[in-house]
Amino acid sequence: MTRKVMTVVLSVVAWMAGASAASAQAPAPPKPWTGAASAGLALTSGNTDTSTVNAAYELVFDPHTRNVVKSDGLLLRGKTASVVSTNRLSLNIHDEYKLGDGVFIFGQNQYLKDEFKSIDYLLAPTAGLGYKLLDTAKTKLSADGGVGAVWEKNIGLAVKSSGAITSGEKFNQTLTSTTTLTQSFAALWKTDDFHDSLYTVGVALAASMSARTQLKVEVLDTYKNKPPSAAVQRNDVAVLMAIVLKM
């Protein structure tokens, strides 16, 4: 009787140990929501006192089906000698649906407010087709093109509306286990005046500080080919440094 009891006990213990090992080895199910928030501050003093604040977010909803929804935003605000010299807000929401290997359709809505480009607001809902040229664990490269509409309100002027054509490209390269390089390009042309176009180019390098934080350095170039007045410069370049918190 004792031998039978010991045999049963040993069998149960062996089963529990096997189940525990299998549970430990099983990967955690992927989370549908991922994202990051970042913030940075730059201060200088001397001949000119300047301060610049940047804050940004990225959100991705991926239920691991064919549909992925992404949103991102960036706020830049700076002062020089206590006078506001930079005031820019950009927001974007992007919904894409996978059709086949590398091919996807998308709909997106872009918003831009840039006081020093005299843009009170620019709103551009578009839809189109994209293709993922590279999609590996370390390297991702995609390009897309779309059509839609654009409404632009310049400070002191009436709202202008037009059809819109967009083009975009995104590149992401994991350099090491702790360092990532990203690059992006976006263009918007108005169909009633192709010279009235907007281009945005960004390059960023991020290095991990811990499992959930990164130090990020980014160069952002915004070019408006046809500003509303001669007093507004076409090109703006911003160098951003920020701490990123992954969620």
Secondary structure, 3 states (H helix, E strand, C coil): CHHHHHHHHHHHHHHHHHHHHHHHHCCCCCCCEEEEEEEEEEEECCCCCEEEEEEEEEEEECCCCCEEEEEEEEEEEEEECCEEEEEEEEEEEEEEEECCCCEEEEEEEEEEEEHHHCEEEEEEEEEEEEEEEEECCCEEEEEEEEEEEEEEEECCCCEEEEEEEEEEEEEEEECCCCEEEEEEEEEEEECCEEEEEEEEEEEEEEEECCCCEEEEEEEEEEEECCCCCCCCCCEEEEEEEEEEEEC
